[in-house]
């Protein structure tokens, strides 16, 4: 019996240490990053993805969301999504002339037999 790990949800957090952005600028950046996440998902998984906001516990948190797919995706597909998301987010920070934020992923993996 073989086992394959598949990913159903991932919590994504973007932190910028000691930023001086006001609440409106943070919200604009958050929406921009969410649009980039949707692009990354569309190009890698070609599936619908829910974007669920999570509580921001620190001032340094720019974005804290749970991305969830209706059906789990493979580790390989998740790797493509994550790589695309990291690349897009780094590019966005560079284009906005902002220091690159810290990007944290917390995967919710499920093991299924194949």
The 8 nearest C-alpha neighbors of each residue, nearest first, counted from 0:
[[1, 2, 112, 113, 3, 111, 110, 4],
 [2, 0, 113, 112, 3, 111, 110, 4],
 [1, 3, 112, 111, 113, 110, 4, 0],
 [4, 2, 111, 110, 112, 5, 113, 1],
 [5, 3, 110, 109, 111, 108, 74, 73],
 [4, 6, 73, 72, 109, 71, 108, 74],
 [5, 7, 108, 71, 72, 8, 107, 109],
 [6, 8, 71, 68, 67, 107, 108, 72],
 [9, 7, 67, 107, 66, 6, 106, 68],
 [8, 10, 106, 66, 105, 65, 107, 11],
 [9, 11, 65, 105, 64, 104, 66, 106],
 [12, 10, 104, 64, 63, 103, 65, 9],
 [11, 13, 63, 103, 62, 102, 14, 64],
 [14, 12, 102, 62, 61, 101, 60, 100],
 [13, 15, 60, 101, 59, 100, 61, 16],
 [16, 14, 100, 59, 18, 101, 17, 60],
 [15, 17, 59, 18, 14, 100, 60, 101],
 [18, 16, 59, 15, 19, 58, 20, 14],
 [19, 17, 16, 20, 15, 59, 58, 21],
 [18, 20, 21, 17, 16, 15, 59, 24],
 [21, 19, 18, 24, 25, 22, 23, 17],
 [20, 22, 24, 23, 25, 19, 26, 18],
 [23, 21, 25, 24, 26, 20, 27, 19],
 [22, 24, 26, 25, 21, 27, 20, 28],
 [25, 23, 27, 21, 26, 22, 20, 28],
 [24, 26, 22, 28, 23, 27, 29, 61],
 [25, 27, 29, 23, 24, 28, 22, 30],
 [28, 26, 24, 30, 29, 25, 31, 23],
 [29, 27, 31, 25, 26, 30, 24, 32],
 [28, 30, 26, 32, 31, 27, 62, 25],
 [31, 29, 33, 27, 32, 28, 26, 34],
 [30, 32, 28, 34, 29, 33, 27, 35],
 [31, 33, 35, 29, 34, 30, 28, 36],
 [34, 32, 36, 30, 35, 31, 29, 37],
 [35, 33, 37, 31, 36, 32, 30, 38],
 [34, 36, 38, 32, 33, 37, 39, 87],
 [37, 35, 33, 39, 34, 38, 84, 40],
 [36, 38, 40, 34, 35, 39, 41, 33],
 [39, 37, 35, 41, 36, 40, 42, 34],
 [38, 40, 36, 42, 37, 83, 41, 84],
 [39, 41, 37, 43, 38, 44, 42, 80],
 [42, 40, 45, 38, 39, 43, 44, 37],
 [41, 43, 39, 40, 45, 38, 44, 80],
 [42, 44, 40, 80, 41, 45, 79, 39],
 [43, 45, 46, 40, 41, 42, 76, 80],
 [44, 46, 41, 43, 42, 40, 47, 48],
 [47, 45, 44, 48, 41, 40, 68, 69],
 [46, 48, 68, 49, 45, 69, 41, 40],
 [47, 49, 68, 67, 66, 46, 50, 69],
 [48, 50, 67, 66, 51, 68, 47, 65],
 [51, 49, 66, 65, 64, 48, 52, 67],
 [50, 52, 65, 64, 49, 66, 53, 67],
 [53, 51, 64, 63, 65, 50, 54, 62],
 [54, 52, 64, 63, 55, 51, 65, 10],
 [53, 55, 56, 52, 63, 64, 57, 62],
 [54, 56, 57, 60, 63, 53, 62, 58],
 [55, 57, 54, 58, 60, 59, 53, 63],
 [58, 56, 59, 60, 55, 14, 61, 54],
 [57, 59, 60, 56, 55, 61, 17, 18],
 [58, 60, 15, 14, 57, 16, 61, 17],
 [61, 59, 14, 58, 57, 62, 13, 55],
 [60, 62, 13, 14, 25, 29, 59, 15],
 [61, 63, 13, 12, 29, 60, 64, 14],
 [64, 62, 12, 53, 11, 55, 52, 13],
 [65, 63, 52, 53, 11, 51, 10, 66],
 [66, 64, 10, 51, 9, 50, 11, 52],
 [65, 67, 50, 9, 8, 49, 10, 64],
 [68, 66, 8, 49, 48, 7, 65, 9],
 [67, 69, 48, 70, 7, 71, 49, 8],
 [70, 68, 71, 67, 48, 47, 7, 49],
 [69, 71, 68, 7, 72, 67, 6, 46],
 [72, 70, 7, 6, 5, 68, 69, 73],
 [71, 73, 6, 5, 76, 77, 7, 70],
 [74, 72, 5, 76, 75, 77, 6, 4],
 [73, 75, 77, 76, 5, 78, 4, 6],
 [76, 74, 78, 73, 77, 79, 72, 80],
 [77, 75, 79, 73, 78, 74, 72, 80],
 [76, 78, 74, 80, 75, 79, 81, 73],
 [77, 79, 75, 81, 76, 80, 82, 74],
 [80, 78, 76, 82, 77, 81, 43, 83],
 [81, 79, 77, 83, 43, 78, 82, 39],
 [80, 82, 84, 78, 83, 79, 77, 85],
 [83, 81, 85, 79, 84, 80, 78, 86],
 [84, 82, 86, 80, 81, 39, 85, 87],
 [83, 85, 81, 87, 82, 86, 39, 36],
 [86, 84, 82, 88, 83, 87, 89, 81],
 [85, 87, 83, 89, 84, 88, 82, 90],
 [88, 86, 90, 84, 89, 85, 91, 83],
 [87, 89, 91, 85, 90, 86, 84, 92],
 [90, 88, 86, 92, 91, 87, 85, 99],
 [91, 89, 93, 87, 88, 92, 94, 86],
 [92, 90, 88, 94, 93, 89, 87, 95],
 [93, 91, 97, 95, 89, 90, 94, 99],
 [92, 94, 96, 90, 91, 95, 97, 89],
 [93, 95, 91, 96, 92, 90, 97, 89],
 [96, 94, 92, 93, 97, 91, 90, 98],
 [95, 97, 93, 94, 92, 98, 91, 99],
 [98, 96, 92, 95, 93, 99, 94, 100],
 [97, 99, 100, 92, 96, 93, 15, 95],
 [100, 98, 92, 89, 97, 101, 93, 15],
 [99, 101, 15, 14, 13, 98, 102, 16],
 [100, 102, 14, 13, 15, 103, 99, 12],
 [101, 103, 13, 12, 100, 14, 104, 11],
 [102, 104, 12, 11, 13, 101, 105, 10],
 [105, 103, 11, 10, 106, 9, 12, 102],
 [106, 104, 10, 9, 11, 107, 103, 12],
 [107, 105, 9, 108, 104, 8, 10, 6],
 [106, 108, 8, 9, 6, 7, 105, 109],
 [109, 107, 6, 5, 106, 7, 4, 110],
 [108, 110, 5, 4, 6, 111, 107, 7],
 [111, 109, 4, 3, 5, 2, 108, 112],
 [110, 112, 3, 2, 4, 109, 113, 5],
 [111, 113, 2, 1, 3, 110, 0, 4],
 [112, 1, 2, 111, 3, 0, 110, 4]]
